[in-house]
Amino acid sequence: MEKINFQKKMEEQIATLQGGERLLLHSCCGPCSSYVLEVLASYFNVEVLYYNPNIYPESEYIKRLQEQIKIINNMPFKNPVSLMPCDYDENEFLTAAKGFEGEREGGSRCEKCFRLRMEKTALIAKEKGFDYFTTTLSVSPHKNAQLLNKIGGELQEKHGIKYLYGDFKKKEGYKRSIILSKEYDLYRQDYCGCRFSLREE
């Protein structure tokens, strides 16, 4: 299957904006969100949804949430950026991953995890009247942008809320996130987040 250039697709979507559109951005962590926010807050009023029930243990979840708050409070943005945190409930992830616990990172368990977090984002975006939803996940070189955007497109059709396509690792986005993380003294985790990825370290 031919790979789609989702960076170009996002640029085409952005070119149609009228100004003032609201975007609900699922964020996996502060460091990954840094570059994504730098880009998207130039075009949208952004609310960051910190919904990551996959993260283990809870102390790690809280630590990453604090870094998310730090980047929102300290980075300058053209348009408003706010935070919508969610309560921690690892059971939501464990239910979604049931039967796939033994898979290595990058397999079907990760797809279940992506879909869980992105669907929650789509549902909240629809409920609260956002114009678009998207995720920071594609900024990581370890995440499959083709799969993430496929899920996003399916959720757009399922829930009737526009998905902003993207591949944020393009244009050296991942490298820029590392630079910004150093600039704002952010904690960068050394495992993806769930108890199973921690086990693989």
Secondary structure, DSSP 8 states (H G I E B T S, - for coil): -----HHHHHHHHHTT--S--EEEEE-S-HHHHHHHHHHHTTTSEEEEEE--TT-SSHHHHHHHHHHHHHHHHHS--SS-EEEEE----HHHHHHHTTT-TTS-TTSHHHHHHHHHHHHHHHHHHHHTT-SEEEESGGGSTTS-HHHHHHHHHHHHHHHT-EE----TTGGGHHHHHHHHHHHTT----SS-SSHHHHHH-
